[in-house]
Amino acid sequence: MKNWQALGEPAKASTAKVWVIVTLVVIVGTSVAAILMPANNALGGFSRLIGFVLLIGWYASSGRGQMAYVKSQFGQDYPRKGWGMPLLFALLAFIGFIAFTVGLTLLTVGAGGGF
């Protein structure tokens, strides 16, 4: 989404924002479902399949198009930005996600559910 914004393509950035929201809903939804379901459920393998299908769908509908756009507009002269801030935000989001799932797990175990 941020790449499309930087490239001056707000319509494509809007489409990418939908992918961000769908991805977050799928990740949080499958995690919550796995916590709330009994330990012997088959959701683990199914959630990995959902994640893989989501990745392939994103690449086919959005990722590949962005790569082609950048290549056609800039060739090898694309002004690259650093990875420091995106990786920092990803790490913070991951830590927040872990804290959320651990907290939810502790709440459901304490309430007698989940496991």
N, C-alpha and C positions, 0 to 999 in steps of 0.2 A: 504494500500500500504506500509506504513512504517512498519507495523507488518511483512509483508512478507519479506521486506528487512532485518529486524532484525533477522528473522528466516533463512536467507540465501537462499531464494527462489526467485531469480530475475525474472524468467518467470511468476510466480504467482503475483509478485509485478507489473509487466508490465500489466497484465490483470486487476489488481485492479486499476491501473492508468487510464485505459479506463473507468472504472466505475466512477471514480472521475470526469473525463472530461464530460462524458455523464450527470451525475447528475448536474454539474454546468451549462451546456448548457440548461438542462430542467428547472432548477430553474430560471435562468436569462431570458430564452426565454418566459416562462409563465408569469413572472412578467412584462416584457416589453410588451407582448401582452395584458395583463390586463390593463396596463396604457394607451396604445394606442387605445384600443377598447372603444366603448361607455359604459357608466355606467350601462346600463341595459343588459349587455351581461351575458351569462351563463358560462363564462370561470372560475369563482371562483370554482364552484363545480367540473368542469372538471379538473382543475389544481390539486385539492386535490386528485382526482382519479388517475391522472398521477403520482403524488408523491407516493401514496400508492402502485400502480403497480410497480413503480421503486424500492421501498423498498423491496417488496416481491421478485421481480426478482433478486435483489442484494443478498438477503439472500439465496435464493434457489441456485444461481449459484456460490456464492463466500463466503458469511459470514459463512454459515453452514460448508463448507469445511474447512475453517480456524479453526473454533472451534474444529472440529474433529481432524485436524492435530495437534493442540496444545495439545489436550487431549491425543492423542496416543503417542506423542513424550515426553511429560513432566509429564503427569498425574496431580497431585495436586502440583507438584514442579515447576511450570512455574514461572520464575523470573519476577514478575510484576514490571512495572514502574509507576511512579507517574502520576496523572491526571492534575497537575498544568499547564504545558506548553500546552498540547492539548486544555484544556479549555480556556486558555488565547488566543490562536490563533483562536479558534472558536468564542470567544467574539469579537475579532477584526474583523474577517471576517463578523460577523453579523452586526456590526456597519458600516462597509464599504458597505455592501449590502443595509442597510437602507438608508445610505447617497446617494447611487446610485439611488435607487428607488425614494426617495424624490426629488433629483435633476432632474431626468427624468420627474417626474410628474410636477414639477414647470416649466420645459421647455415646456412641451406639453400644459399645461394650459395657459402659457404666449403666446404660438403660436396659441391659439384658437382651439387646438385639444384635443383629449383624452376624456374630460368630456363634 
